[in-house]
Structure formats: structure tokens, C-alpha cells
Amino acid sequence: MEKSVNTSLAIVIPVYNEEQGIGDTLEDLSGNDFLKGSEIIVVDDGSKDATVSVIRKYPVTLLRHSVNKGYGASLKTGIRHARAKNIIIMDGDGQHTSGAIEEIARNLSDNPMVIGERTIDSFQVANRKFGKWIIRVVGEYLVEQRLPDYNSGFRGFDRRIMRSLLHLMPNGFSFSTTSTLAFLKEGYSIGTVPIKVKARVGRVSNVRPLKDGIKTLMLLMRIIMLFNPLKIFLPASIIAGLCGAIIAFFDMWIASRVSNGAVTILVMAMFLFFFGLLADQISMLNLRERDDGSV
């Protein structure tokens, strides 16, 4: 007999080699009365341990990747499969519990995205704090507002809106950061709900703080290049123009002529400005694209 599905909410959980943590996570979700009838989708990203065997013990929808494609790719698979109005994503490593799901779901009636914002007493890996601070500073400059817990993996969102932006999302760990910026740059409000994150169960996280931090910073730049490229090109053009003008001034003062270097910098400033205008027009065209269903 086919189980009834609550069309208002779906839970999507990406997993990779989480045999030690996914059982407790699914047990916790199964015991949450608020989720009765909701669809729980677990996406296995090519696990090589007993993760799939553990998942099959529970009445959930299991989707599988034949090879490891990445955290973001797993989320995109689950999001495309879900049919509920709202989706909540969470980790399957024991760090997230179902206690905050009801509050996140209720807040989705007022906000297209609601992020589980980690409290100060939540578990954190010490060597990631500095990198996250840098990313927050850069992100807040680019979006011109305070960022919530931008890379929290425990969040809910409107499925329709996320599907319209899914082609912008990466296949790696930067999915959370990108989705936060994408919603903000598109003008959607983001709510927050305090959550306490526990230490992960089982294997060491695949996140590489330095490498993934650099990749995330590059991704931040690419996202702004897509949504608001003048945010990068205009300041660069102004700085180059000022430098060229200052050099030209001293050239005239000292040698009564403008050097080739000053002219080159001034021309570069003009090119940066016009490239910015061109990139702005291209971004308008890119934003008209929609998710085609591919990972």
C-alpha cells in the first residue's frame, strides 16, 4: 500500500559513507510527530560502506548516485525529486536533530528561505573559524547586508524558487553559501532559527578548510559576477583610473609629459568599466535561464 505524502514538506538528506550516523538521524526523524506523512528523501552519493543497507531499514525514499558527485549534486538530485511546496535539507551525520524542523517549517510561511543559525555553544571545528570569518566579510560587502549563518547545512526553502535558481548551484560543498547569496541577490527575505549542532558521528568530514575556503571565495566572486558584476568591475575601474591619474599628474609635474605607463593604466580603467557594463548585460541574459534537470 502506498503511503500518504504530505505535499507541504519534504526532507532531503545527502549522505556519503555515513553508516555510523544516518541510522540515528532517520530514527530521530521517524519519531517526530510533526513529520508524519512528510516525504523523507535520502540521496546516497556513491557510498562505499554500509550506508545504503542502513537506509533501507527505514520507510524513506532512497536515491543513489553510481559515483561520488558531491554534496551539492546530491542536494540537487533530492530537490528535483521532491514534490512538496517546501523542502528542508539537513545532514545525515548526527550533527542535526529534528527538533528545529517544525520551527523552520512554520517560518517558511513568511520567508522563502529559513536558515538554521548555529548557536555559540554549537560544535565547531576550530581551524575553520578564520576562513568562515573572511568569507562572511567578503560576502557582506558583496550583498551589502548582514549575512545569516550563510553556510549552515540545516535550512528550508521554497521548492519552486530553489528550482528556478538550481542551475546556479555548484556540485560541491559551496551549495549552502551559493544558495544564501542567490536568494539575497534575487531580493528574497531569509529568516533564521537558532539551532545547536552536535559533533559529527563516524568518519572525519571531507571538508578541506584551506582548499574549500579558497574555492568558496572564488565562488563568491563568480556569484556576484553573475548577479551584479559592476560590484567588482566598477571599484576596480575607479582604482585603476585614480592610479593612472596620479601617475600622469606626477609625470607632467616632473617630466612635462605623460608616460606610457600612465596611459596604459588609464586605458585599462576604461576597459574595466566597459567590460563591467558588458558583463552586466550578460548576467541579465544568464538569469533568464532555468534548471534543465541535469546535475
Backbone bond lengths (Angstrom), bond angles and torsions (degrees), N, CA, C in turn:
res aa  C-N    CA-C-N  psi(-1)  N-CA   C-N-CA  omega(-1)  CA-C   N-CA-C  phi
1 M - - - 1.471 - - 1.527 109.40 -
2 E 1.292 117.35 130.46 1.464 121.42 -177.91 1.526 110.04 -74.70
3 K 1.327 115.81 131.35 1.462 119.73 -178.61 1.534 110.81 -74.13
4 S 1.334 115.71 149.75 1.455 120.58 178.04 1.520 108.78 -73.51
5 V 1.316 115.82 145.36 1.453 120.63 -177.42 1.515 109.88 -119.50
6 N 1.331 116.21 129.10 1.454 121.95 175.44 1.521 107.69 -75.41
7 T 1.324 117.28 110.78 1.464 120.95 -174.58 1.526 113.10 -75.59
8 S 1.333 117.88 -2.21 1.459 119.25 -177.50 1.525 112.85 -91.61
9 L 1.345 118.93 -17.72 1.461 119.95 -174.65 1.526 111.64 -150.82
10 A 1.330 115.16 136.03 1.465 121.57 173.86 1.527 107.83 -132.12
11 I 1.323 116.24 146.14 1.459 122.58 176.15 1.517 107.83 -109.54
12 V 1.341 116.97 128.87 1.461 121.51 178.59 1.531 108.25 -117.81
13 I 1.328 115.55 126.66 1.463 121.53 -177.75 1.530 109.67 -126.53
14 P 1.337 118.43 112.89 1.473 120.55 175.27 1.527 109.59 -85.63
15 V 1.312 117.24 137.20 1.465 119.90 -179.85 1.528 110.81 -137.13
16 Y 1.324 114.13 148.95 1.465 120.66 173.49 1.524 107.50 -149.65
17 N 1.325 116.00 112.66 1.472 122.20 -178.27 1.522 111.65 53.25
18 E 1.331 116.67 53.68 1.466 122.25 -178.44 1.532 111.66 -114.84
19 E 1.321 117.63 38.95 1.456 120.59 -176.59 1.530 112.51 -60.68
20 Q 1.321 117.81 -27.22 1.453 121.00 -177.36 1.529 113.41 -85.28
21 G 1.344 116.90 -22.61 1.459 118.63 -175.46 1.516 115.67 -110.43
22 I 1.338 118.08 -27.24 1.466 120.26 -171.96 1.524 112.36 -67.87
23 G 1.337 117.63 -31.23 1.465 119.82 179.61 1.518 111.74 -62.51
24 D 1.330 117.14 -46.26 1.467 121.00 179.10 1.531 110.73 -64.41
25 T 1.334 115.97 -38.04 1.466 119.76 179.31 1.522 111.17 -62.81
26 L 1.332 117.44 -47.41 1.461 121.50 -178.65 1.532 110.98 -70.05
27 E 1.313 117.06 -32.37 1.471 120.56 176.02 1.523 109.44 -64.41
28 D 1.321 115.94 -42.10 1.466 121.49 178.82 1.525 110.74 -63.07
29 L 1.324 117.39 -44.38 1.459 121.08 179.53 1.529 111.34 -65.76
30 S 1.329 116.43 -39.18 1.473 120.50 -179.23 1.523 111.94 -63.36
31 G 1.320 116.48 -29.58 1.451 119.84 -178.76 1.516 114.68 -89.75
32 N 1.325 116.88 3.42 1.466 120.88 -179.29 1.528 109.08 -92.37
33 D 1.342 116.64 110.60 1.466 121.19 -176.60 1.524 112.73 -60.90
34 F 1.338 117.22 -28.86 1.461 120.49 -178.79 1.521 111.52 -63.28
35 L 1.326 116.87 -25.39 1.461 121.46 -175.30 1.525 113.48 -94.67
36 K 1.321 117.50 5.31 1.460 119.68 -179.84 1.531 110.13 -57.44
37 G 1.315 117.86 121.99 1.456 122.25 -179.89 1.508 114.77 89.84
38 S 1.340 117.25 -12.75 1.468 119.61 178.40 1.524 109.78 -75.31
39 E 1.321 116.06 150.26 1.454 120.18 179.25 1.524 109.77 -84.05
40 I 1.317 116.14 127.51 1.461 122.21 176.52 1.529 107.09 -109.94
41 I 1.327 115.47 116.94 1.463 121.71 -176.69 1.524 108.53 -111.89
42 V 1.322 116.48 122.12 1.461 121.65 176.42 1.522 107.93 -111.64
43 V 1.328 116.07 125.05 1.469 120.94 -178.93 1.524 108.65 -108.19
44 D 1.319 115.79 111.15 1.465 120.58 177.47 1.521 109.37 -86.02
45 D 1.334 115.44 122.80 1.465 120.75 -174.14 1.530 111.68 -96.93
46 G 1.344 115.25 54.12 1.461 119.51 177.08 1.510 114.14 75.89
47 S 1.335 117.94 36.66 1.468 121.46 -179.42 1.522 111.41 -59.04
48 K 1.334 114.82 146.19 1.457 121.17 179.48 1.527 112.34 -108.19
49 D 1.336 116.99 -0.90 1.460 120.09 178.49 1.532 109.29 -105.16
50 A 1.325 117.52 -152.64 1.465 121.82 -175.36 1.526 113.00 -92.89
51 T 1.326 117.50 20.92 1.463 121.35 -177.98 1.535 112.41 -54.89
52 V 1.316 117.08 -47.47 1.466 121.34 -177.59 1.526 111.14 -62.75
53 S 1.313 117.41 -40.21 1.472 120.91 179.20 1.519 111.15 -62.05
54 V 1.335 116.76 -38.91 1.469 120.64 178.42 1.526 110.11 -67.13
55 I 1.316 117.46 -43.99 1.468 121.76 -177.78 1.522 110.95 -61.15
56 R 1.329 117.13 -39.03 1.462 121.36 -176.08 1.524 113.52 -67.52
57 K 1.304 117.72 -8.07 1.463 121.01 176.75 1.531 111.55 -80.07
58 Y 1.328 116.71 -8.73 1.463 120.82 -173.83 1.533 110.62 -118.40
59 P 1.336 116.86 151.84 1.486 121.03 -179.13 1.524 111.90 -79.45
60 V 1.320 115.92 68.56 1.465 121.44 -179.43 1.522 109.10 -126.22
61 T 1.327 115.91 165.40 1.463 121.17 175.13 1.521 108.48 -87.00
62 L 1.317 116.86 121.37 1.463 121.95 -179.67 1.524 109.91 -105.74
63 L 1.326 116.04 122.44 1.463 122.47 173.82 1.521 107.53 -114.73
64 R 1.338 116.97 142.73 1.459 119.67 -174.55 1.519 112.47 -129.32
65 H 1.336 115.21 140.05 1.458 122.43 168.24 1.523 107.38 -98.65
66 S 1.311 117.34 135.49 1.464 120.38 179.62 1.524 111.85 -70.95
67 V 1.339 116.39 -25.66 1.464 121.86 176.45 1.519 108.58 -132.68
68 N 1.315 116.17 161.63 1.453 121.18 179.11 1.522 110.57 -72.42
69 K 1.336 116.73 116.44 1.462 121.82 -177.21 1.517 113.10 -107.09
70 G 1.330 117.41 -20.06 1.453 119.70 179.34 1.519 112.57 121.36
71 Y 1.334 114.47 159.33 1.459 122.67 -178.34 1.530 111.80 -57.41
72 G 1.334 115.72 -49.42 1.462 119.96 -178.98 1.514 112.72 -64.44
73 A 1.337 116.15 -39.06 1.467 120.10 178.91 1.521 110.79 -62.50
74 S 1.332 116.91 -38.68 1.466 120.76 178.51 1.522 110.98 -64.91
75 L 1.328 115.97 -41.97 1.467 119.29 178.38 1.523 110.67 -64.02
76 K 1.318 117.39 -41.05 1.460 120.14 179.97 1.528 111.33 -63.45
77 T 1.330 117.05 -38.15 1.464 120.44 176.29 1.518 110.80 -61.74
78 G 1.331 116.88 -45.96 1.460 121.03 -179.60 1.516 112.77 -66.40
79 I 1.332 116.50 -40.27 1.464 121.33 -179.11 1.529 110.51 -65.50
80 R 1.321 116.32 -39.99 1.469 119.65 179.51 1.531 111.35 -67.85
81 H 1.316 116.62 -29.63 1.466 120.22 -178.82 1.529 111.84 -79.81
82 A 1.327 116.72 -30.85 1.469 121.15 -175.82 1.525 111.38 -66.16
83 R 1.327 115.56 148.89 1.458 121.15 178.58 1.530 112.05 -121.31
84 A 1.305 117.47 -1.49 1.466 121.10 -178.29 1.526 110.61 -72.53
85 K 1.320 115.68 158.28 1.468 120.49 178.36 1.525 110.57 -64.43
86 N 1.334 116.04 -42.62 1.460 121.48 -178.96 1.526 110.14 -119.77
87 I 1.325 115.41 149.27 1.466 121.87 179.61 1.525 108.67 -126.84
88 I 1.312 115.96 138.50 1.463 121.82 171.88 1.521 107.47 -117.28
89 I 1.330 116.34 128.70 1.461 120.61 176.46 1.524 108.91 -106.99
90 M 1.319 116.42 145.01 1.454 121.69 178.97 1.522 108.95 -153.15
91 D 1.335 116.45 164.84 1.455 120.75 -179.17 1.522 110.52 -86.35
92 G 1.319 115.60 156.90 1.455 120.89 -179.78 1.508 113.16 -108.46
93 D 1.345 116.87 22.88 1.463 120.88 -176.28 1.523 113.10 -104.41
94 G 1.335 116.89 12.21 1.462 120.05 178.64 1.518 114.70 89.58
95 Q 1.336 118.35 -5.12 1.460 120.28 -179.56 1.532 112.21 -74.13
96 H 1.331 116.79 -32.25 1.460 121.20 -177.59 1.525 110.24 -106.91
97 T 1.320 115.67 138.35 1.457 120.80 175.62 1.521 109.46 -115.66
98 S 1.321 115.95 164.47 1.463 120.50 -172.89 1.529 113.65 -79.51
99 G 1.318 117.32 -2.80 1.455 120.23 -174.72 1.515 115.03 -58.08
100 A 1.347 117.04 -33.93 1.466 120.39 -176.17 1.524 112.95 -90.72
101 I 1.325 117.76 -4.16 1.468 119.90 -174.62 1.522 111.95 -61.52
102 E 1.317 117.29 -43.18 1.465 119.54 -177.67 1.520 111.15 -61.99
103 E 1.343 117.33 -42.02 1.462 119.63 -179.21 1.530 110.68 -69.13
104 I 1.321 117.29 -38.62 1.470 119.91 176.72 1.526 109.76 -61.77
105 A 1.333 116.48 -45.35 1.465 121.18 -178.81 1.529 111.30 -62.02
106 R 1.326 117.13 -41.85 1.473 119.77 -179.74 1.529 111.18 -66.85
107 N 1.329 117.53 -35.88 1.458 121.04 179.31 1.520 112.57 -70.95
108 L 1.326 116.94 -18.96 1.465 120.06 179.04 1.528 112.03 -69.43
109 S 1.310 117.47 -12.99 1.467 119.43 175.65 1.528 110.96 -72.97
110 D 1.343 117.05 -20.00 1.465 121.61 -179.72 1.523 113.26 -109.38
111 N 1.335 117.09 -20.13 1.462 121.09 -176.83 1.529 110.20 -134.83
112 P 1.336 117.60 136.17 1.465 120.13 178.97 1.533 112.98 -66.05
113 M 1.325 116.28 -22.43 1.466 120.89 175.00 1.518 109.25 -136.64
114 V 1.323 116.02 138.31 1.468 122.08 176.06 1.521 107.65 -130.78
115 I 1.329 116.20 123.97 1.461 121.61 -176.17 1.520 110.12 -104.71
116 G 1.319 115.77 135.34 1.454 120.85 171.30 1.520 108.59 -76.05
117 E 1.331 116.40 103.57 1.470 121.07 -175.52 1.520 109.58 -88.52
118 R 1.317 115.26 119.31 1.460 121.12 -174.59 1.518 111.84 -66.78
119 T 1.343 116.04 131.73 1.456 121.55 179.23 1.524 110.00 -74.52
120 I 1.329 116.14 165.99 1.463 121.21 -174.87 1.523 112.16 -65.23
121 D 1.345 116.75 -24.44 1.465 119.74 -179.44 1.532 112.43 -92.81
122 S 1.345 117.21 9.08 1.460 120.55 177.03 1.523 110.73 -71.78
123 F 1.310 115.62 155.06 1.454 121.08 177.24 1.527 109.86 -66.78
124 Q 1.342 116.23 132.38 1.458 121.09 177.11 1.517 109.49 -140.86
125 V 1.322 116.38 144.45 1.458 121.18 174.37 1.523 107.63 -81.76
126 A 1.328 116.39 120.64 1.464 121.46 -170.70 1.524 113.13 -57.83
127 N 1.345 117.53 -40.11 1.469 119.10 -174.12 1.519 113.21 -76.14
128 R 1.336 118.08 2.71 1.467 119.99 177.13 1.527 112.34 -102.00
129 K 1.331 117.40 -10.61 1.456 120.24 -173.13 1.526 112.19 -63.19
130 F 1.348 117.38 -43.35 1.467 119.86 -177.09 1.525 110.88 -65.67
131 G 1.337 115.97 -44.86 1.463 119.86 179.21 1.518 111.70 -60.55
132 K 1.341 116.84 -40.31 1.461 120.06 179.29 1.522 111.41 -66.66
133 W 1.343 116.06 -35.03 1.466 119.70 178.02 1.528 110.82 -64.70
134 I 1.344 116.51 -42.73 1.466 120.26 178.96 1.523 110.42 -61.44
135 I 1.333 115.42 -46.30 1.460 119.86 -179.15 1.523 110.44 -62.39
136 R 1.338 116.95 -38.41 1.461 119.84 178.81 1.527 111.02 -63.73
137 V 1.346 116.76 -44.77 1.466 120.54 179.84 1.528 110.98 -60.42
138 V 1.332 115.88 -47.44 1.464 119.90 179.52 1.527 110.77 -63.46
139 G 1.327 115.83 -44.55 1.462 120.39 -179.38 1.512 112.55 -61.82
140 E 1.332 116.96 -41.82 1.462 120.11 -179.50 1.522 111.66 -68.11
141 Y 1.329 116.66 -32.42 1.473 118.89 174.54 1.531 110.19 -65.91
142 L 1.308 115.86 -42.85 1.455 119.72 -174.60 1.527 112.89 -70.51
143 V 1.341 117.62 -36.32 1.467 119.69 -178.35 1.524 112.66 -98.58
144 E 1.349 116.51 -5.53 1.468 122.89 175.83 1.521 113.26 59.37
145 Q 1.310 116.40 37.73 1.459 121.01 173.75 1.518 109.26 -162.73
146 R 1.342 114.92 164.73 1.456 118.99 179.33 1.518 109.96 -66.25
147 L 1.327 115.78 134.24 1.453 119.85 176.48 1.524 109.63 -90.82
148 P 1.332 117.02 137.64 1.463 119.26 170.42 1.524 108.44 -72.24
149 D 1.319 118.14 -164.26 1.465 121.61 179.16 1.524 107.17 -68.75
150 Y 1.339 115.14 81.94 1.465 122.65 -164.19 1.522 114.80 -61.36
151 N 1.356 118.11 -28.02 1.462 118.71 -177.09 1.524 112.79 -113.89
152 S 1.320 116.62 21.27 1.465 119.79 174.37 1.523 109.38 -65.71
153 G 1.327 116.33 132.52 1.457 120.71 -179.50 1.514 113.81 -87.40
154 F 1.329 116.98 3.88 1.464 122.41 179.01 1.525 106.87 -111.16
155 R 1.333 117.14 101.49 1.458 121.26 -175.22 1.522 110.80 -157.04
156 G 1.316 115.13 161.16 1.455 120.95 176.29 1.516 109.87 -125.57
157 F 1.337 116.01 156.98 1.459 119.11 -179.66 1.526 110.16 -160.08
158 D 1.318 113.73 163.28 1.455 121.45 175.77 1.532 108.61 -72.26
159 R 1.325 117.65 123.80 1.460 121.06 -175.94 1.530 112.37 -61.09
160 R 1.326 116.41 -42.08 1.469 119.73 -177.01 1.524 111.15 -61.92
161 I 1.331 116.87 -44.35 1.462 120.13 -179.33 1.530 110.35 -66.39
162 M 1.339 116.15 -44.37 1.460 118.76 179.97 1.525 111.18 -62.48
163 R 1.333 117.45 -39.73 1.463 119.68 177.90 1.526 111.26 -60.88
164 S 1.331 117.01 -35.78 1.468 119.90 -179.63 1.527 112.04 -70.42
165 L 1.346 116.88 -19.42 1.465 121.61 -179.23 1.525 112.82 -108.95
166 L 1.326 116.69 0.46 1.459 120.34 -170.22 1.528 112.66 -64.63
167 H 1.326 117.43 -26.92 1.466 119.59 179.63 1.522 111.84 -68.43
168 L 1.333 116.97 -13.72 1.460 120.63 178.51 1.520 112.05 -89.38
169 M 1.325 117.30 -14.69 1.452 121.37 -172.05 1.532 111.77 -80.45
170 P 1.339 117.20 139.08 1.468 120.86 179.34 1.525 111.23 -80.81
171 N 1.311 116.38 166.94 1.462 121.20 178.58 1.522 112.99 -86.44
172 G 1.324 117.78 -9.74 1.458 120.96 -175.90 1.513 114.37 -97.30
173 F 1.349 115.26 -158.71 1.460 121.67 -175.53 1.532 113.17 -70.77
174 S 1.312 118.22 -11.55 1.464 120.42 -177.01 1.522 113.44 -82.45
175 F 1.322 117.88 8.59 1.465 121.46 179.14 1.529 110.94 -55.45
176 S 1.341 117.31 -45.45 1.469 120.90 -176.34 1.522 111.18 -63.15
177 T 1.342 116.68 -47.49 1.461 120.48 179.62 1.524 111.34 -61.66
178 T 1.321 115.64 -45.07 1.463 120.17 -178.37 1.521 111.61 -63.41
179 S 1.325 117.01 -42.69 1.462 119.31 -178.57 1.526 111.20 -65.66
180 T 1.336 117.18 -36.13 1.470 120.11 177.10 1.523 110.26 -61.47
181 L 1.337 116.55 -50.18 1.464 120.53 -178.83 1.521 111.67 -65.68
182 A 1.329 116.41 -39.31 1.465 119.21 -178.64 1.521 111.02 -62.41
183 F 1.332 117.59 -44.82 1.461 120.91 178.87 1.526 110.59 -63.19
184 L 1.339 116.95 -43.24 1.463 119.93 -178.93 1.529 111.52 -65.96
185 K 1.330 117.04 -44.52 1.459 119.82 -178.54 1.522 112.33 -68.28
186 E 1.336 116.95 -23.50 1.459 120.43 176.24 1.529 111.89 -85.40
187 G 1.339 116.41 -0.99 1.459 120.61 175.05 1.513 115.22 89.55
188 Y 1.325 118.44 12.17 1.464 121.03 179.83 1.528 110.37 -86.41
189 S 1.320 115.60 145.48 1.462 120.22 178.10 1.525 109.65 -80.63
190 I 1.325 115.65 149.53 1.460 121.72 178.89 1.526 108.84 -125.70
191 G 1.325 115.46 123.38 1.449 120.99 176.66 1.524 110.52 -95.52
192 T 1.314 116.64 165.76 1.461 120.87 178.49 1.520 110.46 -133.00
193 V 1.309 115.33 150.55 1.457 123.36 175.96 1.520 106.71 -134.07
194 P 1.340 118.88 127.10 1.470 119.63 -179.62 1.529 111.68 -67.10
195 I 1.320 116.25 134.22 1.466 121.12 176.91 1.519 108.99 -133.95
196 K 1.309 116.20 154.23 1.465 121.33 174.14 1.519 108.13 -110.24
197 V 1.331 115.61 124.14 1.462 121.64 -177.95 1.516 109.57 -100.04
198 K 1.318 116.14 132.77 1.460 122.04 179.48 1.529 110.01 -93.63
199 A 1.321 115.94 169.79 1.469 120.32 174.81 1.517 108.58 -67.11
200 R 1.329 116.99 143.14 1.456 121.18 -178.77 1.523 110.60 -67.58
201 V 1.316 115.18 153.60 1.456 122.03 178.84 1.522 109.00 -101.94
202 G 1.322 116.88 136.06 1.470 119.60 174.53 1.505 113.25 93.09
203 R 1.319 116.29 -138.34 1.457 123.37 -170.23 1.522 112.54 -64.05
204 V 1.316 115.32 161.55 1.459 121.73 175.93 1.511 109.26 -70.75
205 S 1.327 116.86 142.88 1.461 121.75 -178.54 1.524 111.36 -58.17
206 N 1.347 115.60 146.25 1.461 121.60 177.08 1.522 112.47 -77.65
207 V 1.324 118.00 -9.98 1.459 120.46 -176.92 1.520 109.85 -66.79
208 R 1.354 117.42 128.59 1.460 122.87 177.18 1.520 106.54 -106.53
209 P 1.348 117.60 105.45 1.465 121.58 -169.78 1.523 114.61 -50.88
210 L 1.357 118.60 -49.41 1.459 120.13 -175.93 1.520 111.34 -70.89
211 K 1.330 116.65 -53.51 1.455 121.02 -176.98 1.523 111.58 -63.05
212 D 1.356 116.50 -47.70 1.457 119.28 -179.02 1.521 111.59 -70.48
213 G 1.343 117.19 -29.30 1.460 120.06 177.06 1.520 111.54 -65.62
214 I 1.338 116.72 -44.03 1.463 121.22 177.67 1.524 110.39 -63.83
215 K 1.346 115.25 -43.05 1.462 119.42 178.99 1.526 111.02 -62.27
216 T 1.334 117.08 -37.05 1.460 120.30 179.87 1.523 110.94 -68.95
217 L 1.341 117.43 -40.03 1.461 120.17 176.88 1.532 110.63 -61.64
218 M 1.332 116.20 -42.79 1.463 119.57 176.83 1.523 110.64 -62.91
219 L 1.322 115.15 -36.99 1.456 119.50 179.22 1.522 110.98 -66.67
220 L 1.340 116.65 -39.05 1.463 120.46 176.25 1.524 110.25 -56.68
221 M 1.321 115.29 -44.81 1.465 119.32 179.82 1.525 110.84 -63.85
222 R 1.337 116.37 -41.49 1.458 118.86 -179.25 1.526 111.78 -66.22
223 I 1.333 116.17 -36.74 1.467 119.78 178.87 1.523 110.13 -63.97
224 I 1.326 116.89 -44.01 1.460 119.41 179.66 1.523 110.06 -68.98
225 M 1.333 117.04 -34.00 1.458 119.48 174.72 1.525 110.78 -60.59
226 L 1.310 115.50 -31.05 1.459 119.30 179.22 1.518 111.29 -78.44
227 F 1.338 116.86 -45.67 1.461 120.17 -174.37 1.518 113.84 -88.58
228 N 1.338 117.57 -36.10 1.460 120.04 -175.80 1.527 110.04 -152.90
229 P 1.348 118.42 69.55 1.468 121.37 -174.95 1.521 114.08 -61.34
230 L 1.328 117.60 -25.65 1.469 119.39 179.01 1.524 111.38 -64.94
231 K 1.328 117.32 -18.20 1.460 121.34 177.90 1.526 110.14 -64.52
232 I 1.321 116.97 -24.57 1.460 121.68 177.82 1.527 110.75 -101.31
233 F 1.330 116.54 -47.56 1.465 120.34 -174.27 1.528 112.76 -68.93
234 L 1.333 118.30 -38.99 1.467 119.97 -176.16 1.530 112.29 -65.63
235 P 1.355 119.38 -49.66 1.471 118.52 176.30 1.527 112.32 -60.40
236 A 1.356 116.84 -39.69 1.464 119.49 179.21 1.523 110.74 -63.08
237 S 1.339 116.85 -39.84 1.456 121.19 178.96 1.527 111.21 -65.63
238 I 1.327 116.35 -42.36 1.474 120.52 -179.50 1.526 110.66 -64.69
239 I 1.349 116.39 -44.69 1.469 120.20 179.96 1.529 110.86 -62.21
240 A 1.329 115.81 -45.77 1.462 119.42 179.14 1.528 111.03 -62.84
241 G 1.343 116.62 -41.63 1.466 120.50 179.53 1.515 112.01 -62.85
242 L 1.345 116.85 -41.89 1.467 120.39 178.87 1.526 111.23 -65.39
243 C 1.350 115.45 -42.76 1.467 119.05 178.83 1.529 110.38 -62.20
244 G 1.329 116.39 -44.08 1.462 119.91 178.96 1.511 112.15 -63.13
245 A 1.331 116.68 -40.50 1.468 120.66 -179.77 1.523 111.35 -66.76
246 I 1.331 116.84 -40.15 1.470 120.47 179.65 1.533 110.55 -64.92
247 I 1.353 115.10 -44.05 1.474 119.13 178.94 1.531 110.21 -63.54
248 A 1.324 116.80 -42.31 1.474 120.71 179.34 1.521 111.27 -62.61
249 F 1.347 116.29 -38.36 1.475 120.33 179.14 1.529 111.28 -61.79
250 F 1.350 115.31 -48.12 1.462 118.56 -179.58 1.526 111.59 -69.13
251 D 1.360 116.38 -31.79 1.466 119.21 175.05 1.531 110.53 -60.21
252 M 1.324 116.86 -46.00 1.462 121.32 -179.46 1.530 110.73 -66.94
253 W 1.332 116.10 -37.21 1.464 120.45 -177.72 1.525 111.04 -69.60
254 I 1.365 115.97 -40.67 1.460 119.52 -174.94 1.529 112.12 -90.25
255 A 1.331 117.57 -44.77 1.470 120.43 -172.14 1.527 113.33 -115.52
256 S 1.328 117.99 -0.18 1.468 123.28 -179.99 1.522 113.09 59.47
257 R 1.328 116.56 27.63 1.462 121.06 174.94 1.531 108.29 -155.92
258 V 1.332 114.83 158.46 1.466 120.36 179.90 1.520 109.25 -94.27
259 S 1.304 117.15 126.98 1.465 121.54 -176.84 1.530 111.32 -73.75
260 N 1.333 114.73 160.97 1.463 120.12 177.01 1.535 111.69 -61.54
261 G 1.338 115.43 -34.49 1.468 119.70 179.71 1.517 112.26 -61.90
262 A 1.342 116.44 -43.20 1.460 120.90 179.40 1.522 110.78 -64.27
263 V 1.336 115.82 -42.71 1.468 119.85 179.03 1.530 110.38 -62.65
264 T 1.336 116.25 -42.63 1.467 120.59 -179.55 1.523 111.15 -60.52
265 I 1.342 116.18 -43.13 1.470 119.90 -179.25 1.522 110.96 -67.18
266 L 1.321 117.72 -39.66 1.467 121.15 178.84 1.540 110.94 -65.69
267 V 1.327 116.12 -39.70 1.467 119.76 177.11 1.532 110.06 -65.63
268 M 1.337 115.82 -39.97 1.459 120.09 178.05 1.533 110.70 -61.34
269 A 1.333 116.70 -39.09 1.461 120.91 178.49 1.530 110.63 -61.91
270 M 1.321 116.06 -41.23 1.466 119.73 178.23 1.526 111.16 -65.11
271 F 1.340 116.09 -42.89 1.457 119.72 179.43 1.528 111.07 -62.56
272 L 1.337 117.21 -42.16 1.464 120.67 178.99 1.520 110.69 -59.84
273 F 1.326 116.37 -41.65 1.459 120.15 -179.88 1.528 111.17 -63.66
274 F 1.335 116.24 -46.99 1.465 119.20 -177.96 1.527 112.06 -72.16
275 F 1.345 117.10 -32.79 1.458 119.72 173.83 1.529 110.15 -63.26
276 G 1.340 115.54 -37.10 1.460 120.05 177.44 1.517 112.26 -62.12
277 L 1.326 115.96 -43.30 1.467 120.59 177.34 1.530 111.03 -62.45
278 L 1.346 115.60 -41.99 1.463 119.74 178.68 1.524 111.30 -65.21
279 A 1.339 116.01 -43.92 1.464 120.19 179.21 1.522 111.16 -62.94
280 D 1.338 116.16 -34.54 1.459 120.41 178.67 1.528 110.81 -64.26
281 Q 1.323 116.35 -39.47 1.466 120.17 178.48 1.526 111.15 -68.96
282 I 1.336 116.13 -40.06 1.468 120.39 178.45 1.520 110.74 -63.78
283 S 1.337 116.03 -38.11 1.469 119.38 179.81 1.524 111.06 -63.44
284 M 1.328 116.85 -35.05 1.462 120.24 176.98 1.526 110.89 -60.59
285 L 1.340 115.58 -40.72 1.465 119.72 179.71 1.520 111.21 -69.76
286 N 1.348 117.36 -41.04 1.460 120.94 -179.09 1.520 112.21 -63.42
287 L 1.318 116.70 -35.04 1.460 120.50 -177.35 1.522 112.22 -70.66
288 R 1.324 117.01 -13.09 1.460 119.46 177.73 1.519 111.95 -82.45
289 E 1.349 116.45 -11.66 1.453 119.82 177.88 1.520 109.85 -69.86
290 R 1.319 116.11 159.18 1.454 121.18 177.25 1.512 109.20 -135.08
291 D 1.330 115.33 161.59 1.462 121.11 -178.63 1.520 110.94 -58.19
292 D 1.358 115.59 130.54 1.463 119.89 -179.35 1.521 113.00 -101.63
293 G 1.353 116.25 3.62 1.452 120.14 176.54 1.513 114.93 92.06
294 S 1.321 118.99 0.17 1.462 120.93 -179.80 1.516 110.29 -95.63
295 V 1.338 115.51 153.98 1.460 119.94 178.31 1.515 108.96 -91.42
